[in-house]
Amino acid sequence: MATERQKRVAKAITENYRNKKVKNKGEILKDCDYTEQTTKQPSRIIDSKGVQEELSPLIKRLIIERDRAVKHMKLKIKDAKYRDCTDATDKLTKNIELLQGNATERVQSIDITEEQRARILAEENNRA
């Protein structure tokens, strides 16, 4: 069950989705009276079970719209602008991933110590 604050966040995200001037996650949390420290790590709140439950109807609608765009691509490939269909599909998929707290890019990173970082930078400088 979502708390009142989580419901406010989900509502703000839903309203933000409809706005032309989109706010980032940190700005949304700030508008919902979260602390400055919390706004620096918005995923902790947005990925929470309560917020995700509240966002579920929006995510389901986005999935339906994405599926409609894909279906349109298949049925009317000659008539529809393929670019428009792929653009819609791409944007809807990214929004679904963002709202579900998933990655929108496949980026891998590794943790290294400061000593390792300094050694790597020194090696790069020596090559240059």
N, C-alpha and C positions, 0 to 999 in steps of 0.2 A: 504494500500500500504506500503510495506516494505521500510525502509530507506536503503541507501547504506551500512551502518554499520551492520544493521540487515541481509542484504543479505550476507555480508562477514561472519557473525557468522553462518548462515545456511549452507553456502558453507563449512566452516571449520568443522562443525559438520558432514556433509555428507562425507567429505574426511576422517575425523577421524574414522568414522564408517568402512571405507575400510582399514584402517591401521592396521598393526599387533601390533604396540605399541600404545595403545589407551591412549588419554589424558582425564583428567577429565574436567568437564564443566568450572571450574575456569581457568584452563590452556588454554582452547580454547579462552575464553574471553580475557585473557592476550595477547594471540597471535594476537587478533583483536584490540589491543590498548585500552582496557578498563582499568579503574583505578584499583588499588589494592583493594580499598574498594568495588567496583562493583564485582570483581572476588570472593569476599567472600559470595556474595548472587547471584550466577549466574542464579538462577531460575527467578529472576525478568526480566532478559533480554531474556532468552531462552523461557520462557512461554509467552512472549509478542506476540501480534497478528501478527505483521510483520514477526517475526522469524518463528512462527508456520505456517503462509501462505507459506513461502519459504520451510519449511520442509515437507509440505503436500505431494509432489510427492514421497519423500523417505518413508514416513510413509505408503502411499498407496502401494508401492512396498513391504514393509515388511509385510503388512497385506495379500497381495496376496501370498507371500512365506509361511507365516504361514498357510494359508488356504490350500495350496498345501501339506504341511507336514501333516496336519490333514487328508486330503483326502487320502494321501498315506498310512497313518496308517490304515484307514478303509478298503481300497481296497486290500492292500498287507500285512496284518497283519502276515501271515504265512511266507512270503518271506523277508519282510523288518525287519531290526533290530528295534524292538519296542523302545529300549533305545535311538537309534539315532533319531527316529521320535519325541519322547517326549522331548529329549534334544533340538532339533531344534525348536519345538513348544514353549518350555519354554523360550529359548533365544530370539526368535523373539518377543514373547509377552512382555518380559521385555524391549526390545529395543523400541518397539512401545510405551509402557507406559512411559518410560523415555523421549522419544522425544516429546511426547504429554504433558509432564509436570505432569503426573499422578504419584501416589504412586506405587512403585513396591512391597511394603510390607504393611500389614495391622497392623500398629502400632498406638496405641492410646496414647496420652499424655494429661496431665492436667497441668495447670499452678498453681503453689503454691507460696506463699510468702516465704521470707527468714525465717520468724519465724516458719512457718509450716514445712519447710525443716529441720530446726534445731531441732524441736520437734521430727520429725520422725527419724532423725539420732540418737538422744538421746535415744529414745525408742528402736531402734535396738541395740545400744551399751549396753543398760541395759539387754537385752535378752541374749547377748553373754557371 
